């Protein structure tokens, strides 16, 4: 839990909740704040399983998964390749396209170029290519005369993608099963604050959608999970422009380390399907392995 990424605080929250739930399920749990001494910490405590509650870079992009493979410690969630692929938004889109899944057009561009001119026609979105939780999102609206100002914290290469209008939908996959669909309601863009601030968003579960759209979300999420080679739990996000029917359903990205508090999206969906938070955490531990 914790770690050095931009999502450290979210990870600490996930870790605390999962640790408490696992103790409630009868496990002996050691909480490790992942720092540069993580290899020594792991060797010292010699765990039977690592429950990976890290979010963002280093914990979600294949780095810690590679360390655990090297130490031969079974771990939860996706393996090295799937984690790295899902975190790289441009490469994951290539995998989606190869699987016949609908995505918007996008390209990678230098930060200086994006700040100097419109690299694609507005409206578009600028985001880091390898962060989660809507960190660093910039929306350039159709009427924008100037390109966005990108601050020093943005990476030197960013993703620029066509803006997909519509409702924010998400589906969790648990093993080989797509659970349900949540409709995420916000007063504006579903950014970092909307995800994590109290009252920042409202979750409609199950989403009130036409059967065709609901079923397509389940199908696309499972296909995305498989196309990337994910294991354990993943969550795939969508935008749906209801004026365009099925053609308006766009796959945004797959999160291989979704938030893990009882009110986070993935545990909410599991609870809706009859799987309590404790049972979900237990399932993830029992599913853990190396060579994922």
N, C-alpha and C positions, 0 to 999 in steps of 0.2 A: 504494500500500500504506500501512498505518498509519492515518493520519487521526485525527480527534478523537472518534470514537464510543466507546461502551462496549465494542466488540469490537476495539479497536485492536491488542491483543497477538495475537489470532487472525489479524488481517489482516496484520500484519508477518510472521507465520509463513507464511501462504499466499503472500505476495509473495516471500519469500526462496526458497521451494520452486519457484514458477512461474518466477522469474528464472533459477534454476539449470537448470531443465528446458528453457527456451527457448534458453539459451546452448548447451545440449547439442544442440539441434535446428538450430544454426547462425545464430540471430538475434543481432543486436547489441541488448543490453538495458541500459536506464538505469533504476535504481530510484529512485522519487520517494516520499518520505514526505509525504503530502498534508496541507499546512497552508494557512493563509490566503493564502500566496503562490503557491498552485498555478497560477492562470492565468499568472503571470509565468514560472514554471518550465516550463510547457508551451510557451509561446511561445518561450522560450529554447532548448529542446532540439528543438523542431519534429519530433515523432515521426511516423513513418508510421502507427502504430497505437498505441492505448493498451490495454494489458491491464489491465482493472479488477480488482484483487485487494482492493478495499476491502469491508468488511462493515459492516452497521448503517447508522445514519443518516448522511446526507450522501453516502455512497458507494453506497448501495443503494436510496435512496428517490427517485431521479430528479434529485437536485441536481447531482451531478457529471456525470450524463448530459446535462443541459441545458447545462452549461458546455462539454462536448465537442461538442455539436451547434452551439453558438455559434461555437466555434473551427474547426468543420468537420474534426475529427480522428476518423477511424474508431475504434470501440471495441468491446469484447467485451460479452457478456451482453445483458440486456434494455435497451430504450430508456426514455425519460422516463416515458411513461404507464404501461407495464407495471411498471416499478420502483416508482413511486409507489403504484400500486394494490395490488401484492403486499405492500408494507411496511405499508399501512394494513389491519390485520386485519379490521376491521368491513366496510370496503368490498370487500375481496377476498371475504369470505363472501357478500356480495350478488351478486358475479359468479358465484361457485360455484353459489349457489341458482338463478340464472337459467339456468345450464348444466345443471341437474338433478343436481348433485353433492351428496352427503350431508354436512351439517355440523350441529353442535349449536347450540342457541339461545344467543344472547349479546346483550349490550347495553353501551353506553358509559355510564359514571357518573362523577360527581365523586369524587375521592379522599376528601374529607371525608365524603361520604355512605357510601361503601364501608367506611370505618373506623368509622362510627357504628352501622351496622345491616346485617343480611343483605339485600342488594338483590334477590337471588333465593334460592330454597331451596337449602341445602347438599345434596349436595356441589357445589362450584363452584371455578373457577380465576379468579384475578385476575392480570392481566398488563398491561404497557404495550401500547398499541395500535399502536405503531410502533417496536418494537425486535425484534431477532432473538436467536438463540443462547440462548433461555430466560432472557434477562436479566430480573430483577425478578418472577419467577413466585412466586405465593402459592397454595397449595392449601388450601381450607377443607373439612374432612372432614364427613361426614354428622352426626357426633355433636358437632360444634363448637357451643359455647354462645355464643361471642362472634365478632364479625367480625374480619378480620385487621387487624393493625397495619401500616400502610403508611408506610415511612420517607420522609424528605424527598427522597430521590433519585427516588422515583416521580413520574411526571407528574401534573398536576392532574386530567386525565381518563384513566381506565383502562378496559380491557375486562374485563367479568365474563361468564364463559361456563360453561355446564353442564359438569361434569366428565365426561369420556369415559373409562371404564375400559378396561383390556385391554392388549394387546401394542402395542409401538411399532414401526411399520413405515415404511419410506421407499423411494421410487422416484425415480431420476434420469431426466430427459429430456435427450437430446442431439440438438438439431435437431428432427427430426420422429419420433424413435424413443424409446420408453420402454425403458430398459435391463433392469432386473431389480428384485427386491425384497430389501431387507435387513431382518432381524429384529434389533432393537437390545435387548440384554439388559442390565439394570442391577439393582442391589440396592435401588433406590428410584426416585424420580422422575428422569426424564431431564433434569436441570437443567444449568446451565453447567458445573459441575465434572464431572458425568458425561460431558459431551461432550468436555471438553478435558484433564482430569487423567489421568495415566497409569493405566491399569487401571480408569478410571471406567465404561466400558461395554465390552461384547463384541458383535461384529457376526457374525451368522449369515448367510452369503451363498452361494447364494441361500437365502432364507427357506424353512423347511419348513412349507408352508401347503397347505390344500386348493386344487386347481387353480382353483376358482371365485374364491377370495379373491385368489390370486396374480394371476390375469388381471384382476380388478377393479382392483387397485392399478395395474397398467400402464395400463389404460384410463382410470381417474380421473386419474392423473398427467398423461397426455397431454392430456386434456380440460381440466384445470386450466391447464396451460401455454398452451393455445390460448385459453381463456376470458379470461385475463389479458393476452394478447398478448405472451407471453414470447418471447425469442429466445436462441439459443445454448444454454447449459446451465442447467437449473433442477432443483430437487429438492423433491418434495412429500411431506409427512409425514402419517401416518395413525395412528389408534388402532383396534385391532380387539378387540372383545369376542367371543371365540370361542363363548360360550354362545348367541349370537344369530345365528350364521351371517352371511350377507351383510348383514343388517340391522344388525349390530354394527360394520360398517366405516365409520369417520367420517374425513373429510378435515379435517386441522387447519390447515395453511397451506402456501404455496409459497415457497421460498427462491430468489430470483433470483441470489444471489451465494453459492452453497454453498462450504463450506470447501474449500481447494485445497492440501492437503498430500497426499503419496502415500497416507497411511492415512486420509484423510478419506472420508466416505461416498460422495460422487460419484465421485472417482477410483478408489476400490475397485470400484465397480460397473462403471466403464469398463474396468478391468483384467480383471475377470471376463468381460467381453464381448470381450476381445482387443485393447483399446485401451490402450496403455501410457500412463504419466503424461506423458511427453514428447510422444507423438502426440496426446493429448488437448489439451495446451496449444497445440500447433501448429494443430490443427483450430480451436480457439477464435480464434487470431490470424487464420487464413485466412477465418474466418466473419465477422470484424469489419466494421462498416460504420457510416455515419451513417444517420439517419432510420430507426431501429430501432423 
